[in-house]
Amino acid sequence: MNKVVTNATEAIQGITDNMTLMLGGFGLCGIPENCIAELVKANVTGLTCISNNAGVDDFGLGLLLQKKQIKKMISSYVGENDEFERQMLSGELEVDLIPQGSLAARCYAGGAGIPAFYTPAGFGTEVAEGKEVRDYNGKPHILETALIADFAIVKAWKGDKNGNLVFKGTARNFNPAMAMAGKITIAEVEELVEPGDLDPNFIHTPGIFIQRIFQGSNYEKRIEQRTVRQKV
């Protein structure tokens, strides 16, 4: 089945105000840059975005935050984005902070059809407030529910026209988990190939999880830089 769409404009068709989106990426790595840029142009608002973090002020989800298009962030890390911090502290942005492992597990659970699971992560903190607690092997665990989204948007290194995906290095991050948990999953890839061109032994996400795929362009592919204090 050919799942190819022409570009990001066609790929995001059907994304409207107040929807829930999952977006792959970790820090500045593996971010679906083309689709995010198109969402900015489309001016959809009231979005709930599930992502490890929100990029930086002028990149990734930071671009949607600049235009106040995001109503709620469900994520595990809020550093390196001044606008994110400002909106959260001022009450303009609703933020649900989740331990990073729990966030990944909740996405995988959504994709696997598991409605909820127990985990010790977060017990005794604000994360556990209002959640059911049970003891397993003498240790308290909190009940976490699965995460799903109206659309999941992921970025891969290579993909074929049937939607099979290969990720490169750490750019894999949250992308495979989120690809499973979207009602509709969009994949943008650096290289689009014919079915059969990918070695089946090295496919990370099977095409059954992908509904739309296109070859992206003009990727910045930023990298993070370590900053250290100057010697006094």
Helices and strands as residue ranges (DSSP letters): H 8-11, E 20-23, H 33-42, E 47-50, H 62-66, E 70-75, H 82-90, E 94-97, H 100-112, E 116-119, G 126-128, E 133-136, E 139-145, E 149-160, E 165-166, G 169-172, H 175-181, E 182-193, G 200-202, G 207-209, E 212-215
